[in-house]
């Protein structure tokens, strides 16, 4: 729901980051964000406790980057998410 709402309101100005978690419900919202021009990052399998949520986004083909957990924070710090 969060990603779907963000896609409607902020469209291309969103960076969706999908972290460790169970299920696949974030993939549908990530698709909507991607269609609106947003960027999607997914946590890589090696740093996930549960790879379900990031895996669903990656398998849906909407992840722009697949990153280790520590790299996500570093990129946000260095580039502001761009």
mmCIF file of the C-alpha atoms, coordinates in Angstrom:
data_MODEL
# 
_entry.id   MODEL 
# 
loop_
_atom_site.group_PDB 
_atom_site.id 
_atom_site.type_symbol 
_atom_site.label_atom_id 
_atom_site.label_alt_id 
_atom_site.label_comp_id 
_atom_site.label_asym_id 
_atom_site.label_entity_id 
_atom_site.label_seq_id 
_atom_site.pdbx_PDB_ins_code 
_atom_site.Cartn_x 
_atom_site.Cartn_y 
_atom_site.Cartn_z 
_atom_site.occupancy 
_atom_site.B_iso_or_equiv 
_atom_site.pdbx_formal_charge 
_atom_site.auth_seq_id 
_atom_site.auth_comp_id 
_atom_site.auth_asym_id 
_atom_site.auth_atom_id 
_atom_site.pdbx_PDB_model_num 
ATOM 1  C CA . UNK A 1 1  ? 0.000  0.000   0.000   1.00 0.00 ? 1  UNK A CA 1 
ATOM 2  C CA . UNK A 1 2  ? 2.792  2.399   0.824   1.00 0.00 ? 2  UNK A CA 1 
ATOM 3  C CA . UNK A 1 3  ? 4.490  2.046   -2.563  1.00 0.00 ? 3  UNK A CA 1 
ATOM 4  C CA . UNK A 1 4  ? 1.161  2.285   -4.412  1.00 0.00 ? 4  UNK A CA 1 
ATOM 5  C CA . UNK A 1 5  ? 0.267  5.483   -2.548  1.00 0.00 ? 5  UNK A CA 1 
ATOM 6  C CA . UNK A 1 6  ? 3.696  6.960   -3.224  1.00 0.00 ? 6  UNK A CA 1 
ATOM 7  C CA . UNK A 1 7  ? 3.341  6.133   -6.932  1.00 0.00 ? 7  UNK A CA 1 
ATOM 8  C CA . UNK A 1 8  ? 0.064  8.062   -7.098  1.00 0.00 ? 8  UNK A CA 1 
ATOM 9  C CA . UNK A 1 9  ? 1.281  11.096  -5.191  1.00 0.00 ? 9  UNK A CA 1 
ATOM 10 C CA . UNK A 1 10 ? 4.992  11.503  -5.917  1.00 0.00 ? 10 UNK A CA 1 
ATOM 11 C CA . UNK A 1 11 ? 5.530  9.350   -9.038  1.00 0.00 ? 11 UNK A CA 1 
ATOM 12 C CA . UNK A 1 12 ? 9.069  9.774   -10.390 1.00 0.00 ? 12 UNK A CA 1 
ATOM 13 C CA . UNK A 1 13 ? 10.387 11.452  -7.240  1.00 0.00 ? 13 UNK A CA 1 
ATOM 14 C CA . UNK A 1 14 ? 10.462 8.262   -5.172  1.00 0.00 ? 14 UNK A CA 1 
ATOM 15 C CA . UNK A 1 15 ? 13.264 5.877   -4.319  1.00 0.00 ? 15 UNK A CA 1 
ATOM 16 C CA . UNK A 1 16 ? 11.754 2.585   -3.188  1.00 0.00 ? 16 UNK A CA 1 
ATOM 17 C CA . UNK A 1 17 ? 14.079 0.421   -1.119  1.00 0.00 ? 17 UNK A CA 1 
ATOM 18 C CA . UNK A 1 18 ? 12.996 -3.151  -0.452  1.00 0.00 ? 18 UNK A CA 1 
ATOM 19 C CA . UNK A 1 19 ? 14.731 -4.764  2.499   1.00 0.00 ? 19 UNK A CA 1 
ATOM 20 C CA . UNK A 1 20 ? 14.668 -8.222  4.063   1.00 0.00 ? 20 UNK A CA 1 
ATOM 21 C CA . UNK A 1 21 ? 11.208 -9.577  4.699   1.00 0.00 ? 21 UNK A CA 1 
ATOM 22 C CA . UNK A 1 22 ? 8.701  -12.309 4.102   1.00 0.00 ? 22 UNK A CA 1 
ATOM 23 C CA . UNK A 1 23 ? 6.100  -12.257 1.380   1.00 0.00 ? 23 UNK A CA 1 
ATOM 24 C CA . UNK A 1 24 ? 5.761  -10.634 -2.011  1.00 0.00 ? 24 UNK A CA 1 
ATOM 25 C CA . UNK A 1 25 ? 3.223  -7.858  -1.489  1.00 0.00 ? 25 UNK A CA 1 
ATOM 26 C CA . UNK A 1 26 ? 5.822  -5.119  -2.033  1.00 0.00 ? 26 UNK A CA 1 
ATOM 27 C CA . UNK A 1 27 ? 6.411  -6.281  -5.609  1.00 0.00 ? 27 UNK A CA 1 
ATOM 28 C CA . UNK A 1 28 ? 3.066  -4.972  -6.874  1.00 0.00 ? 28 UNK A CA 1 
ATOM 29 C CA . UNK A 1 29 ? 3.663  -1.544  -5.373  1.00 0.00 ? 29 UNK A CA 1 
ATOM 30 C CA . UNK A 1 30 ? 7.230  -1.551  -6.684  1.00 0.00 ? 30 UNK A CA 1 
ATOM 31 C CA . UNK A 1 31 ? 5.865  -2.217  -10.185 1.00 0.00 ? 31 UNK A CA 1 
ATOM 32 C CA . UNK A 1 32 ? 3.577  0.800   -9.856  1.00 0.00 ? 32 UNK A CA 1 
ATOM 33 C CA . UNK A 1 33 ? 6.470  2.958   -8.695  1.00 0.00 ? 33 UNK A CA 1 
ATOM 34 C CA . UNK A 1 34 ? 8.633  1.767   -11.580 1.00 0.00 ? 34 UNK A CA 1 
ATOM 35 C CA . UNK A 1 35 ? 5.863  2.491   -14.093 1.00 0.00 ? 35 UNK A CA 1 
ATOM 36 C CA . UNK A 1 36 ? 5.619  6.011   -12.652 1.00 0.00 ? 36 UNK A CA 1 
ATOM 37 C CA . UNK A 1 37 ? 9.338  6.579   -13.241 1.00 0.00 ? 37 UNK A CA 1 
ATOM 38 C CA . UNK A 1 38 ? 10.674 5.893   -9.761  1.00 0.00 ? 38 UNK A CA 1 
ATOM 39 C CA . UNK A 1 39 ? 13.831 3.982   -8.893  1.00 0.00 ? 39 UNK A CA 1 
ATOM 40 C CA . UNK A 1 40 ? 13.791 0.718   -6.952  1.00 0.00 ? 40 UNK A CA 1 
ATOM 41 C CA . UNK A 1 41 ? 16.633 -0.781  -4.949  1.00 0.00 ? 41 UNK A CA 1 
ATOM 42 C CA . UNK A 1 42 ? 16.517 -4.296  -3.489  1.00 0.00 ? 42 UNK A CA 1 
ATOM 43 C CA . UNK A 1 43 ? 18.644 -5.834  -0.770  1.00 0.00 ? 43 UNK A CA 1 
ATOM 44 C CA . UNK A 1 44 ? 20.770 -8.729  -1.988  1.00 0.00 ? 44 UNK A CA 1 
ATOM 45 C CA . UNK A 1 45 ? 20.239 -12.280 -0.777  1.00 0.00 ? 45 UNK A CA 1 
ATOM 46 C CA . UNK A 1 46 ? 23.557 -12.569 1.064   1.00 0.00 ? 46 UNK A CA 1 
ATOM 47 C CA . UNK A 1 47 ? 22.668 -9.819  3.551   1.00 0.00 ? 47 UNK A CA 1 
ATOM 48 C CA . UNK A 1 48 ? 18.972 -10.683 4.021   1.00 0.00 ? 48 UNK A CA 1 
ATOM 49 C CA . UNK A 1 49 ? 17.592 -12.593 6.972   1.00 0.00 ? 49 UNK A CA 1 
ATOM 50 C CA . UNK A 1 50 ? 14.559 -13.483 4.840   1.00 0.00 ? 50 UNK A CA 1 
ATOM 51 C CA . UNK A 1 51 ? 14.962 -12.954 1.085   1.00 0.00 ? 51 UNK A CA 1 
ATOM 52 C CA . UNK A 1 52 ? 11.245 -13.166 0.181   1.00 0.00 ? 52 UNK A CA 1 
ATOM 53 C CA . UNK A 1 53 ? 10.375 -9.519  -0.333  1.00 0.00 ? 53 UNK A CA 1 
ATOM 54 C CA . UNK A 1 54 ? 13.522 -8.415  -2.210  1.00 0.00 ? 54 UNK A CA 1 
ATOM 55 C CA . UNK A 1 55 ? 13.434 -11.631 -4.263  1.00 0.00 ? 55 UNK A CA 1 
ATOM 56 C CA . UNK A 1 56 ? 9.874  -10.890 -5.403  1.00 0.00 ? 56 UNK A CA 1 
ATOM 57 C CA . UNK A 1 57 ? 10.891 -7.400  -6.542  1.00 0.00 ? 57 UNK A CA 1 
ATOM 58 C CA . UNK A 1 58 ? 13.979 -8.736  -8.337  1.00 0.00 ? 58 UNK A CA 1 
ATOM 59 C CA . UNK A 1 59 ? 11.978 -11.531 -10.001 1.00 0.00 ? 59 UNK A CA 1 
ATOM 60 C CA . UNK A 1 60 ? 9.398  -8.966  -11.134 1.00 0.00 ? 60 UNK A CA 1 
ATOM 61 C CA . UNK A 1 61 ? 12.201 -7.210  -13.003 1.00 0.00 ? 61 UNK A CA 1 
ATOM 62 C CA . UNK A 1 62 ? 11.744 -3.826  -11.357 1.00 0.00 ? 62 UNK A CA 1 
ATOM 63 C CA . UNK A 1 63 ? 14.903 -3.578  -9.230  1.00 0.00 ? 63 UNK A CA 1 
ATOM 64 C CA . UNK A 1 64 ? 17.309 -0.987  -10.634 1.00 0.00 ? 64 UNK A CA 1 
ATOM 65 C CA . UNK A 1 65 ? 20.014 -2.092  -8.220  1.00 0.00 ? 65 UNK A CA 1 
ATOM 66 C CA . UNK A 1 66 ? 20.543 -5.150  -6.020  1.00 0.00 ? 66 UNK A CA 1 
ATOM 67 C CA . UNK A 1 67 ? 22.721 -4.080  -3.120  1.00 0.00 ? 67 UNK A CA 1 
ATOM 68 C CA . UNK A 1 68 ? 24.264 -5.351  0.085   1.00 0.00 ? 68 UNK A CA 1 
ATOM 69 C CA . UNK A 1 69 ? 22.671 -3.804  3.172   1.00 0.00 ? 69 UNK A CA 1 
ATOM 70 C CA . UNK A 1 70 ? 25.745 -1.738  4.091   1.00 0.00 ? 70 UNK A CA 1 
ATOM 71 C CA . UNK A 1 71 ? 26.029 -0.435  0.529   1.00 0.00 ? 71 UNK A CA 1 
ATOM 72 C CA . UNK A 1 72 ? 22.473 0.907   0.607   1.00 0.00 ? 72 UNK A CA 1 
ATOM 73 C CA . UNK A 1 73 ? 23.243 3.195   3.536   1.00 0.00 ? 73 UNK A CA 1 
ATOM 74 C CA . UNK A 1 74 ? 26.529 4.280   2.019   1.00 0.00 ? 74 UNK A CA 1 
ATOM 75 C CA . UNK A 1 75 ? 24.919 5.155   -1.329  1.00 0.00 ? 75 UNK A CA 1 
ATOM 76 C CA . UNK A 1 76 ? 22.189 7.143   0.380   1.00 0.00 ? 76 UNK A CA 1 
ATOM 77 C CA . UNK A 1 77 ? 24.826 9.024   2.329   1.00 0.00 ? 77 UNK A CA 1 
ATOM 78 C CA . UNK A 1 78 ? 27.075 9.709   -0.653  1.00 0.00 ? 78 UNK A CA 1 
ATOM 79 C CA . UNK A 1 79 ? 24.559 10.314  -3.422  1.00 0.00 ? 79 UNK A CA 1 
ATOM 80 C CA . UNK A 1 80 ? 21.350 11.156  -1.682  1.00 0.00 ? 80 UNK A CA 1 
ATOM 81 C CA . UNK A 1 81 ? 19.702 8.156   -3.348  1.00 0.00 ? 81 UNK A CA 1 
ATOM 82 C CA . UNK A 1 82 ? 20.438 9.178   -6.934  1.00 0.00 ? 82 UNK A CA 1 
# 
